Amino acid sequence: MNDLFYDLIMILVQIFLAHRGIDQEVALDVKKGIETKSYEGIGEAAKLKPLEVDLKRLEDLSDAIVQDFALMRKREEEMRDTNGERNIYL
């Protein structure tokens, strides 16, 4: 999904620039989820020690992993249900 999103953005940027007659290269750095957090800023705001900031980063990372597995499990169940419905018609 991320590759598809990246390709779509690059295509849209290229079409826009080509339409305006501009030959220019544009690079986008797209982040999502845990990558978007600035732990240095969080640490400074909460007056955390460097070790506490690292623990917060690890806690958020583990939460993100758990959420990703839950999402994969949900998708797997949906695919299994879809395949089961198709087998009924065959």
N, C-alpha and C positions, 0 to 999 in steps of 0.2 A: 504494500500500500504506500509506503514512504517513497519508493522508487517511482511509482506512478504519479504521486503528487509532485515530486521533484521534476519529472519530465514534463508534466503539464505546466508548471510554472515557467520552466525554461522555454517551452513552445510559445506561451502567451507573451513573454518578454520579447522573444525574437520576432513574433508577428507585429507587435506594437512598434518596435524600433524599425522594422523593415517598412512598415506603413508610413512612417514619418521621414523616411529617407536617411536615417541615422545608422551608421555602421559603428556599433559600440558593443563591447562585451560587458555583461553584467553578471556578477556572482552573488548568489543569495545563500546565506547560512541560516537554515531553518532549524529551530530547536523546538522540542515539545517535551512535555512532562517534567521529569526531574531535572533535565538539562537546563531548563529555563530559570531555575532558582539561583540566586546569588547568595551563597552561604557565608561569604565574607561580610556582606551587608547585614545578613540575619545575625551573625555573631556579634557584630559591632552594635547593632540596635539592642540586642538582648544582653550585651556585655558578657558573652560566653568566652570561655577559654578555648584555645585551639583544639584541644582534645574533645571538648563538648561540641564544637562545631562539626568535627569529624563524626562523632556519634550521631548527631542530628542528620548528617548526610547519609550515613549508613541506615539509619531508621527509615528515612524517606525512600531510599533505594529498595529496602526490603518490602516496604508497603507497595511500591510500584511493581515489584516482582509478583507479589501476591495478587494484585489487581490484574496483571497481565495473564496469570494462570487462570483466574476466575473468568476472564473474557474468553480465553482459549477454550475453556471447558464449556462455556455457554455456546460458542460457535460450533464446537464439536457436537453438542446435543442437537442444535438446529440442523446441522448437516445430516446427522443420523436420522432425525425425524423426516427430513426431506427424502432421504434415500429410502426409508421405510414406506413412505407414501408412494414413491415411484414403483416400488416392488409390488404393491397392491394392484396397480394398473397393469402390470405385466402378467 
